């Protein structure tokens, strides 16, 4: 089994991509009855918040490295 290690920036990028995917796909799922609007909204907000937290952590880590 291969073990992966991803940077905070890579995680933020992945979360951004996932949020964009959800924003593109969820409206069709809502229209087809596969998903409720309130659930879709919550899940998109959640992924945006995850991306934001990873981005802030990555920036803080980079800033810390510049201070040393």
C-alpha positions as CSV (number, residue, x, y, z in Angstrom):
1,X,0.0,0.0,0.0
2,X,1.3,3.4,-1.0
3,X,1.1,6.2,1.5
4,X,0.4,9.7,0.3
5,X,1.2,13.0,1.9
6,X,-0.4,16.1,0.6
7,X,0.4,19.7,1.4
8,X,-2.2,22.1,2.9
9,X,-2.2,24.0,-0.4
10,X,-2.9,20.8,-2.4
11,X,-5.8,20.0,0.0
12,X,-7.2,23.5,-0.4
13,X,-7.0,23.1,-4.2
14,X,-8.8,19.8,-4.1
15,X,-11.5,21.2,-1.8
16,X,-12.0,24.1,-4.2
17,X,-12.3,21.7,-7.2
18,X,-14.9,19.7,-5.2
19,X,-16.9,22.8,-4.4
20,X,-17.0,23.8,-8.0
21,X,-18.0,20.3,-9.0
22,X,-20.9,20.4,-6.5
23,X,-22.0,23.8,-7.8
24,X,-22.1,22.4,-11.3
25,X,-23.7,19.0,-10.6
26,X,-26.0,19.6,-7.6
27,X,-28.5,21.8,-9.5
28,X,-29.2,18.9,-11.9
29,X,-29.6,16.5,-8.9
30,X,-32.0,18.9,-7.3
31,X,-34.0,19.2,-10.5
32,X,-34.2,15.4,-10.8
33,X,-35.3,15.0,-7.2
34,X,-32.1,13.2,-6.2
35,X,-31.2,15.9,-3.7
36,X,-32.9,18.6,-1.7
37,X,-31.9,22.3,-2.1
38,X,-31.2,22.9,1.5
39,X,-28.9,19.8,1.7
40,X,-27.1,20.9,-1.5
41,X,-26.6,24.4,-0.1
42,X,-25.2,23.1,3.1
43,X,-22.8,20.7,1.4
44,X,-21.4,23.3,-0.9
45,X,-20.9,25.8,2.0
46,X,-19.2,23.0,4.0
47,X,-16.7,22.3,1.2
48,X,-16.1,26.0,0.7
49,X,-15.3,26.3,4.4
50,X,-13.0,23.3,4.3
51,X,-11.1,24.9,1.3
52,X,-10.9,28.2,3.2
53,X,-9.5,26.6,6.3
54,X,-6.9,24.7,4.4
55,X,-5.9,27.8,2.4
56,X,-5.5,29.9,5.6
57,X,-3.5,27.1,7.2
58,X,-1.3,26.9,4.1
59,X,-0.7,30.7,4.1
60,X,0.1,30.6,7.8
61,X,2.6,27.8,7.3
62,X,4.2,29.7,4.4
63,X,4.4,32.9,6.5
64,X,6.0,31.0,9.4
65,X,8.6,29.6,7.0
66,X,9.4,33.1,5.8
67,X,10.0,34.3,9.4
68,X,12.7,31.7,10.1
